[in-house]
Each structure stands twice: as structure tokens, then as C-alpha cells.
Amino acid sequence: MTTRFVAAMAFTALVLSVLSLFVALGATDDQVTSPATEVAPPTTASVDVEAPSTTAALPAANVPDEIAPVTVPAAAEPPVTAATTPPTTAPLPGTPSAVGPAGGTQLGVVGVSHDDFLNVRDVPNGNVVATLTLRIANSASGEQSILVGSPEATETIATLDVVGVTATGRTRDLPTSTWHEIQAGPITGWASSNYLAPLSPDTRLDMTAQVLGAIGPTPSAPTMTELATQVAAEFASDEPPSRIRFTSATTAFEALAELTVDVVGQPDDAVRGYRLWITAETAGDWMAALSDGDINTDAGPYTLRSVAATPLCYSHRDIGNDGSCN
């Protein structure tokens, strides 16, 4: 009896063990086949390339190599955000001007001292993007140019002919000023019309007799700038008031000193002003003044020898074959 009971208990235990094993195996299969909730499975459906996607792929550092980025169904509508709004272009200051140089007109820088520069701005009266500096040597060398510089005028970007500034054809009027859009080497910007004019650099009208008839047969002065100021005053206007600027430093060649002066502002609707080429005889040692002194003062007194004038035209005027303003 005892032996049968023990055998029966052993058989029962064996059956329970087998049943427990089948239950455990069934539970394991359920956990493997249940879908994961953290990461969606890769999609195998084709994607409509014209449909916008509102969800970007997760950063590569957070996505295992074997998991494809999540793709939003094509039916989803993209949210409206500031990033999807195209940027707007602010209008230019002022109003379009009916008077200005035609596109392609060549302009020179006028009425700007040789030790100063003209600002070129991004818009009329806006931020400075470049500078223009006039460089005029004496008549013997014939060197005339415009330097295109950085906004601080510390670096030279390009060197242009003395009439190497090109008008684009756009002009804007502000309440107290007028601006031309120009191309200066690699720079496109806006500059004040007060300092731009068409001119013929090879035109030199002999004005000597006219000046001598006004200020005397042998005008002289202790310095070259004083003599040049006397001459320029004969071309200046009271209404409108003229602007007188020394557009070159005093130079000398074979006992003759030379200085270039711009007189801008005339009671004329075609001629805006004149670039004066003033030559004087030196009484002092001009060679010593050039080598270790100041030619403007040390070679004086200076006696007027000749005056030539290059007409400066209003920017909307053409230049005739003789250099006149039409």
C-alpha cells in the first residue's frame, strides 16, 4: 500500500512538472510577439514625395541604425509657423526720381577733398558699404583715379578710372537729398548726387585770361592754397552757394606748382561746376621742398601761371564732344 502511494505521488509530481513547463513556454511566446509601444515599426508602404512631412527624422545619435525614421502619413497637414513665411523686402527710402543719370552713364566723384572720401550706402542714407576716394596727380603724370575702399576707408578694394563709377539708372528723392544707385567695381550701392557728375577728364578749357582780367595781371600768394583759393573764388557762386574743395595735394614739376580745386554749385541747369587746374611759378627751391619740406609753403611765394577748367555736368546731362554739358 505504501509502495503504491509513493509511486502514485511520484507520477502526479511528474505530470505537474510537465504541465508547468508547457505553461511557461506559452507565456514566453506571448511576450515576444506582443507589439512594442516605444518605437513604431519601419514602414514598407510607398511614400508620396509631393506630400509635405510635418515630422523631421530623429537625430542620428538617438536612432539605432536598424530603425528607419518615422514617416508621417501623407494626409497630415503641416503646421503654419514663422519659418514657412517668406521674408519680406523692405521698400527703399524716398520716392523714385524723374531726374537722374541713365543706366550705364559714367560718373566721376566731385567736390570731395583729396584727404576725404565719399560714402556708398546699402540704401539711400543707409549703412555704409564702401568708400570712394579721388586721386589726382599733376598734369605731367596724368594720373587720375578713384579708389574703392572698405567702409572705414582702410583697405582698397578696387581702383577705377576717374570716371569709372557707373550709374544703374535708379535715382531716389528723399526730403532733403537725392541719391543715385551706382556700380563701383565689385560694389553696388547708393551715393549722394551732390558728389557725382559726368565729366570729360581730357577737356581743359583755358581760363587764364578770364582770371587775370578779374584779379590782376600777376596774382601771387605766400602759399599755393591761398593762391588757389583766390582763383576758385572767381568761379564760385553766392546763390546757390558753391562748395570749394582741394581735390589734390600740391605737386611740383620743373619749378611749376600745381593744385586741383573743385568748385561745385552754379546758377546753371546744365553746368554743375568746374574742376580747376591751377599752375603757378615757384620763387623758392621747389626740389628741396619736394624732398624734405612742404611744397605748399616752402617753395613760395607763388605767382599764377595758368588756369584750366574741366566742366562738371549735372548727372542727368550728357557731355558733348568738346566736354560741354548738354
JOVEN-V855824 format. One record per pair of residues at least 6 apart in sequence whose C-alpha atoms are under 8 Angstrom apart, sorted by the first residue. I is the first residue (numbers start at 1). J is the second residue. D is the distance in whole Angstrom. If there is no record, write none. Layout:
# JOVEN-V855824
i=<I/I>
j=<J/J>
d=<D/D>
This chain:
# JOVEN-V855824
i=<40/41/42/42/42/42/43/43/43/47/48/51/51/52/52/52/53/53/53/53/53/53/54/54/54/54/54/55/55/55/57/57/57/58/58/63/92/92/93/93/93/93/94/94/94/94/94/95/95/95/96/96/96/96/97/97/97/97/98/99/99/100/100/100/100/100/100/101/101/101/101/101/101/101/101/102/102/102/102/102/103/103/103/103/103/104/104/104/104/105/105/105/105/106/106/106/106/106/106/107/107/107/107/107/107/107/107/107/107/108/108/108/108/108/108/108/108/109/109/109/109/109/109/109/109/109/109/110/110/110/110/110/110/111/111/111/111/111/111/111/111/111/112/112/112/112/112/112/112/112/113/113/113/113/113/114/114/114/114/114/114/114/114/115/116/117/117/117/117/117/118/118/118/118/118/119/119/119/119/119/119/119/120/120/120/120/120/120/120/120/121/121/121/121/121/121/121/122/122/122/122/122/123/123/124/124/124/124/124/125/128/129/129/129/129/130/130/130/130/130/130/130/131/131/131/131/131/131/131/132/132/132/132/133/133/133/133/134/134/134/134/134/134/135/135/135/135/135/135/135/136/136/136/136/136/136/137/137/137/137/137/138/138/138/138/140/144/144/145/145/145/145/145/146/146/146/146/146/146/147/147/147/147/147/148/148/148/148/148/148/148/149/149/149/149/150/150/158/158/159/160/160/162/163/163/163/164/165/165/165/165/166/166/166/167/167/167/167/168/168/168/168/169/169/170/170/171/171/171/171/172/172/172/173/177/177/178/178/178/179/179/179/179/180/180/180/180/181/181/181/181/182/182/182/182/183/193/196/197/197/197/197/197/198/198/198/198/198/198/198/199/199/199/199/199/199/200/200/200/200/201/203/203/203/203/203/204/204/204/205/205/205/206/206/206/206/207/207/207/207/208/208/208/208/211/211/211/212/212/214/218/218/219/219/219/220/220/220/220/220/221/221/221/221/221/222/222/222/222/223/223/223/223/223/224/224/224/224/224/224/224/224/224/225/225/225/227/227/227/228/228/228/232/232/232/232/235/235/236/236/236/236/236/236/236/237/237/237/239/239/240/240/240/241/241/242/242/242/242/243/243/243/243/244/244/244/244/245/245/245/246/246/246/246/247/247/247/247/248/248/248/249/249/250/250/250/250/250/250/251/251/251/251/251/252/252/252/252/255/255/255/255/255/256/256/256/256/257/257/257/257/257/258/258/258/258/259/259/259/260/260/260/260/261/261/261/261/262/262/262/262/263/263/263/263/264/264/264/264/265/265/266/266/269/270/270/270/270/270/271/271/271/271/271/272/272/272/272/273/273/273/274/274/274/274/275/275/275/275/276/276/276/276/277/277/277/278/278/278/278/278/279/279/279/279/280/280/280/280/280/281/281/281/281/282/282/282/282/282/283/283/283/283/284/284/284/284/285/285/286/286/286/289/289/289/310/311/311/311/312/313/313/313/314/317/317/318/318/319/319/320>
j=<70/67/67/68/69/70/68/70/71/74/74/74/75/74/77/78/71/72/73/74/76/78/72/76/77/78/79/70/71/72/69/70/71/69/70/69/123/124/123/124/172/174/124/172/173/174/175/172/173/174/170/171/172/173/170/171/172/173/171/171/316/169/170/171/180/315/316/167/169/170/171/180/315/316/317/167/168/169/170/316/166/167/168/169/170/166/167/168/169/166/167/168/198/163/164/165/166/167/198/163/164/165/166/167/196/197/198/199/315/162/163/164/165/196/197/198/199/118/132/133/134/146/162/163/195/196/197/195/196/197/262/264/312/194/195/243/244/245/247/262/263/264/118/133/134/195/245/246/247/262/134/245/246/247/248/133/134/135/136/246/247/248/249/133/133/131/132/133/134/153/131/132/133/191/195/128/129/130/131/132/151/191/128/129/130/131/132/189/190/191/127/128/129/130/189/190/191/128/129/188/189/190/189/190/172/179/190/191/192/190/151/150/151/187/189/148/149/150/151/152/153/187/147/148/149/150/151/152/153/146/147/148/149/146/147/148/149/144/145/146/147/162/247/143/144/145/146/147/247/248/143/144/145/247/248/260/143/144/248/249/251/251/252/258/259/253/161/162/159/160/161/162/163/159/160/161/162/163/164/156/157/158/159/160/156/157/158/159/160/184/185/155/156/157/158/156/157/185/186/185/184/185/201/198/199/201/184/182/183/184/185/182/183/184/180/181/182/183/180/181/182/183/180/181/180/181/178/179/180/181/178/179/180/179/192/193/192/193/194/190/191/192/193/190/191/192/193/188/189/190/191/188/189/190/191/189/315/315/272/312/313/314/315/312/313/314/315/317/318/319/310/311/312/313/319/323/310/311/319/323/310/309/310/311/322/323/308/309/310/308/309/310/306/307/308/309/306/307/308/309/305/306/307/308/231/234/307/218/219/234/303/304/227/303/304/227/301/302/303/304/227/300/301/302/303/297/300/301/302/296/297/300/301/302/250/257/259/280/296/297/300/301/302/250/259/296/302/303/304/259/261/278/244/261/263/276/263/274/242/243/244/263/264/265/266/265/266/267/266/267/265/266/267/265/266/263/264/265/266/262/263/264/265/261/262/263/264/261/262/263/259/260/261/262/259/260/261/262/259/260/261/259/260/257/258/259/260/295/296/257/258/259/295/296/258/286/290/295/281/282/285/286/287/279/280/281/282/279/280/281/282/295/277/278/279/280/277/278/279/275/276/277/278/275/276/277/278/273/274/275/276/273/274/275/276/272/273/274/312/272/273/272/273/314/313/314/317/325/326/311/312/313/314/325/311/312/313/314/311/312/313/309/310/311/312/309/310/311/312/307/308/309/310/307/308/309/304/305/306/307/308/304/305/306/307/302/303/304/305/306/302/303/304/305/299/300/301/302/303/299/300/301/302/298/299/300/301/298/299/295/298/299/295/298/299/323/323/324/325/325/319/324/325/325/325/326/325/326/325/326/326>
d=<7/8/7/5/7/7/8/8/8/8/7/5/8/7/8/7/8/6/8/7/8/7/7/7/7/5/7/8/7/7/5/7/8/6/8/8/7/7/7/6/8/7/8/6/5/5/7/5/5/7/8/6/5/6/8/5/5/6/8/7/6/7/7/6/7/6/5/6/6/8/8/8/5/4/7/7/7/5/8/7/8/5/4/4/8/6/5/6/7/6/5/8/8/6/6/6/5/7/6/5/6/5/6/7/6/5/5/7/8/6/4/7/6/6/5/6/7/8/8/8/7/8/8/8/6/5/7/5/6/7/7/8/8/8/6/7/7/6/7/5/7/6/7/8/7/7/6/8/6/8/8/5/5/5/7/7/6/7/8/7/5/5/7/8/7/6/5/5/7/8/5/5/6/8/7/6/8/6/5/6/8/7/6/6/5/6/7/6/5/5/5/4/5/7/5/5/6/6/6/8/5/6/7/6/7/6/6/7/8/8/6/7/5/8/7/7/6/5/4/8/8/7/8/6/5/6/6/7/6/6/6/5/6/6/5/7/8/8/6/5/7/8/7/8/6/5/6/7/8/7/6/4/7/7/6/8/5/6/7/8/7/6/8/6/8/7/7/5/7/6/5/4/8/6/5/6/5/8/7/6/8/6/5/6/6/5/5/6/7/7/7/5/4/5/7/6/7/6/8/8/8/7/8/7/7/8/7/7/6/5/8/5/5/7/7/6/4/6/8/6/5/7/8/7/6/6/7/6/5/6/6/5/7/6/7/8/6/6/8/6/6/5/5/5/6/6/6/7/6/4/7/6/6/6/7/7/7/7/8/6/6/6/5/6/5/7/6/8/8/7/7/6/5/6/7/7/7/8/7/5/7/8/6/8/7/6/5/5/5/5/5/6/8/6/5/7/8/5/5/7/8/5/5/7/7/7/8/7/8/8/7/7/8/6/6/6/7/5/4/6/5/8/6/5/7/7/5/4/6/6/5/6/6/6/7/8/7/8/5/7/7/8/6/8/8/7/7/8/7/7/7/7/7/7/7/8/7/8/5/8/8/6/8/7/7/7/6/7/8/7/6/6/6/6/8/6/5/4/7/8/6/5/6/7/6/5/7/6/5/7/7/6/4/6/8/6/5/6/6/5/7/6/8/7/6/5/8/7/6/6/5/7/7/8/6/7/8/7/6/6/8/6/8/7/6/5/6/6/5/6/7/8/7/6/4/6/6/5/7/7/6/5/6/6/5/7/8/7/6/4/6/5/5/6/8/6/4/7/8/6/6/5/6/7/6/6/6/6/6/7/6/5/6/6/8/5/5/5/6/5/7/6/5/5/5/6/5/6/7/7/6/5/7/6/5/6/8/8/6/5/7/6/5/5/6/6/5/4/5/7/6/5/6/6/6/5/6/5/7/6/5/6/6/7/4/5/7/8/5/7/8/5/5/6/6/8/7/7/7/8/7/8/5/8/6/6/6/5/5/6/6>
